[in-house]
Amino acid sequence: MTSTIDPERIRTLGNGEPDPGARFVLYWMQASQRAEHNPALEFAVQRANETGCPLVVVMVVMPDDPDASVRHLAFAVGGMQRTVRALSRRGIRSCVRVGAPADIVAELAADAVELVVDRGYLRHQRAWYRELPRRVPLRITQVEGDVVVPIDLVSDEVEYAARTIRPKIERHLDRFLVDLHTTAIEDRTTPEGTTSDVDLDTMDGASSIAEWLVDLGVPSDPGPVDGFTPGTSAARSTLRRLLERLDTYHEDRNRFADPDSTSSLSPYLHFGQISPVAVATAVRRRGGEGADAFIDELVVRRELAMNFVARHPEYDSYSALPAWARESLDEHRDDEREHVYTAAELEAGRTHDEIWNEAMRRVREEGWIHNQLRMYWGKQIVRWTNTPEHAHRTLLRLNNRHFLDGRDPNSYANVGWCFGLHDQGFAERDVIGKLRPFTTAALDRKDDIDEWRER
């Protein structure tokens, strides 16, 4: 156990001096939406204690969050509700504001001693953190808390595949698999001017989070899903269920007919409601072949995706795909396609493939399907659209729009994988060229399709 934040997680973004009347340390909780095992939060508590000030944690609801709908933001705000309560139990003041994040943070920081922020890897997140030093003349510290091994320590280039990044991560892994103590806040006073825009317990009279979000202008379609309860407590319960079946995880993880064969942690990791370090530490402590397989997915594969979006400026573009894959697809651009569907037909699940249609229905209604089905779902879109560029745009849009864990670095990497990213060439085929195929027969070899359909 430690209360020390590893210096490799910390970057200084600004070095300004506060006004003489500054009254608190401000932490903008954006990527790490949790009150435990959060390096940025613990760093902010420690800085507040060192400066003799209270701490204020601000969380921002952004109605125009890129590609977000009520499906995504209802889950995020549900997590905020629970985080606000957990912070209160620790004696930490929090406020929830609605609007443009940089504007809100800059306004609050006018009365702050210093500012602490999370680290995010997507383009709009990086833009926020570049903008803040120009608007906030304070010491600004960024603490990276949503990967196990800090990405700058691992690699400063776009990694080719899991096999190239794995040894670079494993070189440092043990050092970062440590439990993080919470630090008690010493000054529990509530600074003036740090009230919330909304009472998350009453939602300003709205009957639900979803209704409140729609009133703010958040797109109502797709709507919330019922399969996942937001918040850190639910994430911990999900982790406990994984630990109970970890001994056979490596054997069962491809069984898409079994709803308990995967970890189901991806939405919680995406919204920062559970720490990947806490998950990996618990799994490593449990041990076994299943533990090794899961940690490879959680750390190596997930952080390969972080590397991709952080290092490739066009991570959401067709041009980001490997040259060999684009060249192969271009050679087969004019191949006759047995089936061609529009983006609207695909989204509605109106294809000749009943398995694919059922998977698409579950994606629309439940916001999640098993990883094997997700790969099958994505690979068919490559085959059923009139150009590879249109296939890429369509797959990325459907993934980010409907999946609860969409709009994530893994989304961009996994969609890219359907087009050869982080993969290798295979025997050449019509339409898909040298891309790895994923047929109905291959899916049936993973598990019993009829059992899945019955479930």
N, C-alpha and C positions, 0 to 999 in steps of 0.2 A: 504493500500500500504506500502511496505517496501523496503529498500535497503540493509537490513541486511540478510546475509546468515545464516540460522539456523545451529548452531554448530553440530547438529545431522547429517547434510549432509556432514560434513567435516572429512576426515581422513588424518593423516600425514603418508606418505610412506617413506620419507627420510629426513634427517636433516643435509646434508652437507653444506659446505660454498662455495660460488662462487669464481672464480678467480678475482683478483683485477680489471681486465679490462672488467668484465661482463657489458653488455650494455642494456639488455632488459629482461622483464618477458616473458616467453614462455608459451603459452597455447596450448596443443594438443587437438583439438576438434575432438573427435572420436564418442562417442555415442550421443552427443547433438549437432547435425548439424543445429544450428540456431543462429541467432544474437539477439534474444529477449527471455525474460523469461527463461534465461539460467543461473542457479546459478553458474556454473563453470566459465562462461565468466565474469559475474559481479564480482565474487571473484577475478579473474585475473586482471580486470580493477582496482579494488580497491588496489590490491597489487602493480600494476605498479605505481599508483598515490602515494602510501605511500613510495615507493622506489625512486621516481623521475625519473622513466624510461618509455620508450615507451613499448607498448605491441605488441607482435607478435603472431598471431594465425596460427598454422600449421594444415592443413588437409592432410591426406594421402590417395592416391588411391593405393590399394593393388591388383595387377592383379591376384594373387593367393589366394584371399580371399576365405576361405573355402566354398565350394559348390556354389560359386557365378558365375553367367554368366552375359552377357551383359544385360539381363533383370533386374537384381538387380543393377548392378553398373551404368547403364545409368541413372536410377532414382536417385541414390545416387549422381552422379556427377552433374546431373541437379540441384539438391538441393544445391550442393556446389557452382555452378555458382551464384545462387541467394544469398547465404550467403556471398560470397565474396563481392558482391555489397552492401549488407546491412551493412557489417562491414566497408566498405569504407566510406559510408555515416556517420558513427559514428566516422570516423577518426582513425580507427583501422587497422593496417597493417596485412595482411594475406598472406600466401603463400601455394600453393598446390604442394605437392611432390609425386613422384611415387616410390614405392618400399616397403621394409620391414619396418613397422612402428617403431619398437624399434630402428633400425639402424638410421633412419631419425631423430627421436626425440633426440636420444643421440648425433648425430652430431650437430644439431642446439643448443642443450642445453649447448654445450661447451662454448658458448658465452653468456649464460643466467645468470641472477641473481637468478632466481628460476623457477620451473616448476609447472604448474597446469594441471591436467588431469581429464577426466571424470571417471565414474565408469561403468563397464560392468559386466555381470554375466556369460556369456558363457566361456567355458574352455579356448579358445584361447585369449579372452580378459583378463581374470584373469592372464594368463601366461605373457602377455605384462606388466601388472602392477607389477608383481613380479620381472620381469627382470630389469625394469628401475632403481630401487635403486642400483642395482649392477653396473650399467653403467653410472649413472648420479649422481655425488657427490654434489647434491644440496638439498635444501629444496624442497621436492615434496609433493604437496597437492592434494588429490583426493576429488572431490566434486560430490556428487550424485544428478543428476538432472533429471532422467528419470523414477522415481517412485514418487508417491505423498508422501507416508510415507516411510522414510528410512528403508531398509530391516533389518538392524541390530537392530533397535529399536523395530521391530515387533516380530521377532522370531529368535532364533538361532538353530532351528531344522527343519527337513522336516515336513511341516504341512500335516495333513491327508486329509483335504478337505476344501472347502470354509467355511463351518460352523465352523471349528476350527480356521481359521485365521481371520474371519470377526470381532469378538469382539476385537481382538488384534489390528486390523487396525482402527476400529471405535473409539477406546480409544484415538487415537492421531489425527484423521482426521482433525478436525476443526483447530487445531494448524498449519497445513501445507497448508491449503487452503487459501493462501494469494497471492495477486498480487505482482510482483517483479518489482521495479523501475529499469530503466537503470541508470548507472553511467557514466558520461562524462569522457572520457580519457583526461588527461591534456597534456601529451607529445605526439605529433603527428608526431614526426620525424620517418624516415624510416631507421632502422639499416642496415648496409651493410651485404651482405651475406644471405639475407632472401628473395631472389627472388624465384619465382615459377618455377617448371619444365615445366609447360605448361600454356599458356594463355587460360583460360577457355572460353573466348569469341570467340577465333579463332580456338581453338582445334588444333593448329599448322598446319593449312591448311586442316585438315580432314573435310569431308562434314557433319559429324554428330558426336555426342558423341559416338554412337555405333561403327562407323568406327574407331575412335581413340582408343577405348577400344580393338577392335579386333586386331589392329596393335600392341597393348601392349601384346597380347597373351591371352586376356580374352576369354573364350568360347563364341562363337556367338549364340549357341543354348541352351536354348530358348532365342529368341530375345526380344527387347523392346515391351512394351504394350502401347496402346493409351488411356486407360480408366482413367489414373491418371496423372495429371500434377504435377511435382515435386516442392518442395519448400514450405516455410512457408506461403507465400501469398495464395497459393492454399489450403493449410491446413486450414488456417483461413476461407476461403470461404466455405470449406466443413463443418467446425464447424458451421458457420452461417446458413447453410441449415439445419443442425441437430436442431439447436435452434428453427427454424421456425416450425418444426413439432414435437417438444419435448412433447407437451401435449398428443399425442397419441402414443408416442414411445413404451411404455410398452405394448400396445395392438397390434401394427403393426410389432414389431421387428422380429417376426417369419414368416412373410408373404414373402416367398422367390420369389413370382411372381412380387413383387413390388420392383423395383430397388432402391427406396428411403427409404426402410424400415429400413436399418441399417445406422450406422454413416459413414461408408467408411473411417474412420480415421486410420485404422490399419497400412497401409503402411507408413503414416506420423509419427506415433508413433514409428514404428520399426526403421526408419532411423533418428529419433530424430529431425524431421523437425517441430514438434510442441510439446509443453510441456504438459504432462499429468496434471500438476497442473493448467496451464492456461485453459485447456479444462474443468477440473472438477470445477474450480471456476466459469467459465461462465455458465456451466450447473446448478450448485447449485444456482447461482444468478437468473437464469430463473425459477427454481423451478417446483414443481408438481410431480405427480406420475411417469411420464416419466423420470424426472430428477433422482429420487431415483433408478429406474431400471437401468438407464445408468451408474450412478456412481458405482453401485454394480459391473457392468461388467468392467468398466474402472479401478477401484481401487482394489476391492476385488479379482475378477477373474484374472485380469492381474497380480496383484502383488503376487497372489498365484503361478502363473507360474514362476515369478522371484525367489520366495522362493525355488521352486523345483530345478531349474537349479543351483542356488547358493549353496544350501545345500546338494544336492545329487551328489556325485562324478561321478556317471554313468548315468546321466540324459538321455543320448541318447541310452541307452542299454535296451534290453528286461529285463535284471535282475533288472532294476529300478522299474518295475511294482509291484503292491501289491502282496504279497504272495498268498492271496486267489484267485486272478485272474489267476496267473500262474499255481497254483495247479488245478483249474477248467479247464483251457485250456488243461493242460497235460492229465487230465482224458478223454478228448474228442479228443485227438490228432489223434486217429485212426478211428474216426467217418467217415462214407462215406459222401463225399461232392457231392452235386448235380452238382456243377460247379467248375472246377479248371482252373485257368489261370496263365500263366507265367507273370513275371514283364513286359516283352515287350508287351504282349497282353493287359495288363491293361493300360500301358502308351499310347498305340495306340487307346484305347477305343474300343477294339474288344471283347465285351462280349455279352451275350444274353439280357442284360438289356439296353433298348434304353435310358431310363432316365439317367442311370449312364454314358452311352457312351457320351451323350450330355453334361453332367456335366464335364466329363473328357476333352472333346473338348474345352469347355470354359476355363477350367483351363490351358490347353496348350496354347490357343490363347490369352486369356485375363488376365491370371494371378490372377484371383479372381473369387469366387462364393459366394453366400449368405451362412451365417453360417449354416443354416439348411441343405442346400444341401451339404455343406462341411462335416457335421457329417454323413449324409447318405452315401456320397462318401467314407468316411473313414471306416465306419462300414462294408460295403460290402466287402472291401478288406480282412477283418478279416475272412469272410466266404468263400472267393473264392480262397484262397491260400492253399498250401499243408501242411504247418506247421505254428504255431503261430509266431515262430521266423522270418520266411521268410515274413510273413504278416507285422510284425512290421518294418523290414528293408525296405520293399517295400513302405509302406505307408510313412515312414519318408523321404525316398529318393524322392518320387514323390512330397510330400508337399514342401520340401526345394528346389527342383529343379525348380518347376513351379510357385509357389505362389509368388507374389511380396512381401508379408509380411512373407515369409518363412524364415528359418534360425533364428528364433526368440525364446526367451523363451516360448512364447505361442505355437510355433510349437511343441516343445518337450512335453509340458504339454497336448496339445490338441490331439496329436497323442497318447500319453499315455492314455488319457481319453477314446479313442476308445477301449482300452484294460483294462479298469477298474480303471485307476489312478484317484484319487480325486472323486471316485464314490463308489457305493455299489453294493452288489450282488443282482441278480434278479432270477426269476424262471428259473430252468435249462433247456437248450435247446441243441439240437444236435450241434456239432462243436463249438459253442461259449460258451458253458457251462453256467456260471452264469453272463456273461457280459450283460450289458444293450443292448437289441435289438433295431434296427432302420430299420423297414421294409418300403416297398413302401406304404403300407396302412397308416403307421404312418406319412410318409411324406405328403401324400394326406390330412391328417387331419390338417396339419399345413397351407396348402394353396392349391390353384387350380393348379395341375400339368399341365393341358392342357393350362391354361393361361400362365404359365411360358414358356412352349415350344413355344407358339405363339409369345411371346415377343422375 
